[in-house]
Amino acid sequence: KIVDLGFLRRLKVGAGTTTGPTSYEVKRILKAFVDAQWLADFNDRLAAYQAQFTENIDSAGEVSDE
C-alpha cells in the first residue's frame, strides 16, 4: 500500500545478484509529509494509546469481591 501511495519505490534487482529480499528507496516526499506538527500529533496519539493500554492492564489485574 505504501508503494501505491508513492512513499516507497521498489529497486530493480542488480545483474549479478541472486534472489533475496526486495529493496526499496524511501522517497523525499516523506520529508515534506512528516513535519514537526505531525510528529507532535503522533506523539500525543502514542501517549493516549499507552495510557489506554496501561489502564487495561491495571484493570485486568484487579481482583473482584464477587
Secondary structure, 3 states (H helix, E strand, C coil): CCCCCCCEEECCCCCCCCCCCCCEEECCHHHHHCCHHHHHHHHHHHHHHHHHHHHHHHHHCCCCCC
